Amino acid sequence: MLDTVSGRLVAFRRPFADFGKLFLIAALGLLLVAATASHAQEAVERHTLDALDADMANGPVSNMPIPQGDMTPQQMQNGPSPAITGVDDGAGGNDGDANANANVLAPSFVMPEDSQNSITLIKDKPPLRMGLVAEQGASYLQARIEPFRKYLQQSLSRPVEVVAYKSMPALMAAHIGRQIDYSIYPASIFSMAYASCGCLTPLVAPVSRQAPDGIYMLLVVRGASGIKSLADLSGRTMALSSRNGAIPFYMAMNELKKSGLNPERDLDSLVARDNPQDALKLLEEGEVDAALVWSSTPYNQNIFTSEGAIAAYTAASQRGRQSGPNPDFISIWHSPAIPAGPHVIHNEISKQEKADLVNALKDMEQQAPDAYDAIERRYDGGFRSVTLKDYDPLIEIATKR
């Protein structure tokens, strides 16, 4: 259990009765370990997808980047707020916890008696427990996340506690085991967590003003090639934008099969490249007949100006030759829109509590921009509601794997 005595951490003991479930989640986490992500995959991660080849051991995937430069000099010097107790100092060890292998860095950032709040917390209402990965230590996470925690506490009129975990697999295990109520995941990792238990519900996802629906995987060909449909690709060649089996490409392959093209069976060859630039270069030079890349739009008239691999390739090409027309690229197929990683609640939370949380999150960008910036640094368009259907293509892949 998580416990505090006189403001210091005493111990953390997992209340798991079923270690088989924990073992399963740990095994799923190991699937995420592979080679360093390519430039293509780094770009994809910036815009909602998180690769299976992310190195979870060296840097857990997180939807909440907390760069050191965002911490004020006073926070660095003074450490945690005096009102928050029992938080790991981030310098190694677990603040008196003899179990050095525990996956929890801190019991919680508990502020049930916050004198700065202008609201009255509902007495005897249990706290909402939010779990996050503390990539730079619990104390740093505490300072970074406090405006968001306080906003939720005020909006929900109930205590909000934040529990810091060392890794994404540990966070997933705690959420599935109902040690926490609420968390935030990359899209691919949420899909894996849901596929393992079916016990989690996505509530909202952040959006970019440039890509409000998410991003798309595109199958691009040369306009002069005469290829107009997936059927025309039979016996042709395709370039992939990643060598490492990233989940967006597994998803795209699966969606292509459902659309009538089985790449392994129908194509003459698949050519893997390290990034979209190399794949698109092969396509432009006629070395392959199609390339699978990503874009914030599925429409041909926008792929050269909207954020995505094609726009980046075009910009780089024009810098090299100073001027010239866009490459002769058209898209003949696109995947469903893939949203960003969701804010997720355990299914045992009541419908009313879920609705209250959704409303608070969707209002946050306008009502409390400092709280929004504290939890979401990549996307500038606020939050939109999402459902399991939005993640079906990723969940299908996670289930098969």
N, C-alpha and C positions, 0 to 999 in steps of 0.2 A: 504494500500500500504506500501511498504518498502521505507523509506525515511531517509536521513541523512542531518543534518544541522550542519556545522562546525564540522563534524566528530563525532557527537553523535546521538544516536538513538532517534527519535522523537516519532514515533508510529508505530504500525503494525495493519492494519485493513484488514480483509479478503475480497477480492473482489469477494467472492462467490455470485452469484445471485441465485444459486440453493442450498438451505440448505438441501434439501432432499438428494442430492448426498453426502453431508458431513455427514449426519446422517447415511447413508448406510455404508460409509467407517468406521465410528466410531463403528458401530455395528459389522462390519467384524473384526475390531481390537479386540473387546471383545471376539470373538471366540478363540483368542489366549491365553486367561487367563485360567490357570488351575493349577494343582498341580506341585510341583517342579520336574524338569526333572530327570529321573532316570540316573544311570550310563550309561546304554545302549544308551539313547538318547543323553547324553552329548558326547559320542563317535561319534554318527552319525552326530551331529552338527559340530564336528571338521572336518568332511569329506563330507560336502556339504548339508546335510539335516537339516532343522530347524523345531522343533516340534511345533505342535499346542498347546502343554502343556507348552510352554515357558511362563514365567510370565512377560507379557509386562508391567504390572504396576510397578514392582520392578526393571526390567532390560530389556529394549527393545532389541530385537534381532538385531544384527548388523553384517555385514560382515567385519567390520573394528575395530578389537580390538586395544585399545590404552592404554596399561598398563602404570601405573604411572612411572615405572622405565625407560621408554623410553624417558622421558622428561629430558633435561639437567638441572643441577642446575642453570645455568644462565637463562634459560627460566622460571624456577619456580620463580626465584627472580625478574626478570625484567618484566615478563608478556608479553603481545602482542608486536609484532614488531611495532616500531613507525610508519612504513609505512601503517599499517592497522588500520582502525578506526571503531568506532561504534560496538565493539564486547563486548558481555556480559562477565563479569569477572568470571562467573561460581560459584559465591558464593551465589547465590540466588538473586531473583529480576531480572529486565530486563533493567538495565542501564537507569533508568529514565522513563521507560515505565510505565504509571499508570495502564495499564491493566496487572495485575499479572497473569492472566490466559492465556495470549497469548501463542501459541504453538511455536512461533519462538523465539529462544534465541538471535539471532543477525541478523541484516539486511543483512550483507554479508561481506566477507573478500575482499574488493574491492581494487584492485591495478591497476587502469588504467594507471597510470604514474609511472611505475616501473623503476627507474633509473638503476637497476642492470641488466635489460633485454638487450640482444644484438640484439633484433629484433625490428621492427617497427610495432606496432599494426595497423591494418587496420582502418582508420578513419571512424567513423559513423557505424561501424559494431557492432551490439548489442552483449552484453556479453553472454557467455554461463553460465547459472545459474545452479549450482550443489547443490542439497540438501543432507544433511547428518544428522544423529542423533548424537547429542553431548552428549554422555553418561556421560562424566566427565566435562561438561561445555564447553561453546563456545571458551573460551580463550585457553583451552588445545587442543581442536580440531584444532583451528587455527594453533598453533605451530606444531602440529603433521602432518597436511595435507599440509603445505606450499610447500614442494618440489614437491608434486604431482600437486598442483594447478599451480605452476610456469611452470612445464613441459608441462602441457596441453596448457597454455597460449602461450608458445613459439612455440609449435608444430602446433597449430591451427591459430596462428597469429591473435588472437582476445582476448579480455578481458575474463577472467574466474572469476566468483564470486561464493563463497561458502556460502550457507545459512544453518545455524544450527537450527535443530528442537529438541524439547524436547522428542518426541516419534515417533515410527514407524507409528502409525495410522495418526499422524499429517503430517508426511512426505508423506505418501501415498495420503492423501487428497490434499496436495499442488501440487503433481505431476499430479494427475488426473485433477485438476483444472488449470493446465498449469501455475502455479506460478513459477515452476522450470522446467528446460529442461531435467535434467539428474540426475540419482541417482544410488545407489547400493543397492540391496535387497538380503536377503536370498531366496533360491529357492522357498520355500513354500509361503513366503509373496509376492514375485513377482507374483506367480500363483494366489493368491487371488486378488491382485491389478488388474491384467489383466482380470480376470473373472468378475470383477465389472464394467469394462469400455471398454475393448478391445482397449484402446488408447495408449498402451505402447509397445515398441519393445525391446527385448533383443539384445545386440550387442556382447558382449564377456563375458566369464566366466573364472575365474582363474583355473588352473589345477595343480595337483600334478604329479610329475615325476613318482610316484609309481602307480597313477591311472589317466592316461591322459583322459580317457573318462568319469570319474565320479565314482560313486559307484553303486553296484547292491544289491538288496534284493535277498537272496538265500533261497530256500526251501531245507533243508538238512535232510537226512535220514541216518540210519545205513546201511552200505554196505551189512551186512548179513541178513537184514530184508526181502529181496526179493522184495522190492518196487522199481520199475524201472520207473514209470511214474505217472502223476497226477491221472490217472484212478485207480491206485492201492491203492490210499489213501482213497477210499470210505469206510466209516465206521471206519476209524482210528482216532487217536488223534494228535493234533498239539499244540506245545508250541509257544507262541508269546514272543518277547523280550521286550515288553513294556506294562504296564497296562493303560497308559494314552491316548491311541488313537492318537499316533503321526502320522503325515501325511505320512511318508514313509510306515507305515503299512496299512493305508487306501489305499494308492496307490497300494501296493502289493496285497491286497485283491481284489481290482478291476481288476488288471491284471490277477490274478488267475482265476477270474470268466470268463474273456475273453478267457482264455486258456482252459476252460472246467471244472474247479473245483470251485464249490460254497462252500466255507468253512462252512457257516452257515447251508447249506442244506445237504452237502455230508459227512461231518466229524461227528464222534461220539461226539467229544467235542473239544473245544478250551481252552487251559490253558494259562492264562496270567502270566508272570513273570516280575520282576522288571528290569532285565538286561539279555543280551545274555548269560552270564555265567551260570545263573540258568536254562535258557531254554536248553542250550546245555548239561548241567549236567543231566537234566531229560531225554534227548534223549540218551545220552551215557549209562545211567543206565536202559534204557528200559521202563521208565515210560510213555513216549509218543513215537509216531511213526515218528514224523517230527518236525522240528523247523524252524522258519522263522527268519533269521538273515541277517547281511549285510557283504559285502566284497568288496575289491577293484578289484576283479577279479571274473568272473563267472566260471572259469575252475577248475576242480577237482584237477589237478596236481599242482595248485598254491594256493589253498585256505588255505593251512597250513603254507605258507611262506609269502603270500601277506598280506598287512595291512587289518585288519578286525576282526570281532568278533571271527571267528574260530581260526585264528592265535593267538589271545590274550588268548583264552581258552586253546589252546594247550600249549602255553608257561607257563601259570599259573599251568597247570596240571603237566608239566614236572618239574617245580620248586618244586612242592610238593612231587613228587616221585623220583626226581633226574634223572631218565632216563625212557626209555620205548618207545614203538611205538606210533605213532599218533592215535587218536581215529578213529574208523571205520566209518568215515563220507564221504558221497558223496552228491553232489547236483544234484537234478533231475529237477530243474526249476530255472530260474532267471528272474528278471524283466529287462526292458530296463535300460540302464545306465542313472543315474540321475546326471546331471552336478551340479557344484557349483552354488551359487547364482550369478545372472548376473549383469553386468552394463547395465542400461536401459535408453532409450531415449524416449521422447514423440513423438508420431507419426507425429505431425505437424512440426518436424524438417525436413529439406530438405534431400534428398538422398545424396547429395554431402557432407553435414555437417556430416551425419551419417558415410559415408565412411571415411572422414578425421579423425573422432574420433576413428573408429575401427583401422585404420592404426597406429594412435598415440599410442593407448593402446597396440596393439600387438608388437610394436617396443620397448616399454618402458623398459622391463626387461633387454634388452641388451644395450640400449642407455642411460638409466637413472636409474640404480638400486636403487639409493636413493629414487627416486620418486616411484618406484615399492614397495619398502619396506614401504613407508609412507602410501600407500593405501591398501596393501595386505601383511599381516604378516603370513598367515596360509599356503599358497600354494607356492611351489617353482618352478613351471614350466612355469610361464608367463601366457598369456591369449590366448584362442582360440575363434574363432568365434562361436556363437550359434544362433539358430533361435527358433521360437515358437515351432517347432516340438520337440526340445530337452526337452521342459517342458510340452508337451501334457499330459502325465500321471498325473502330478500334477495339471495342469489346469483343467482337467476333474474332479478330486476330488474336487477342490475348487469350481467349478461350481455347482456340485451336493450338496455341503454343503451350 
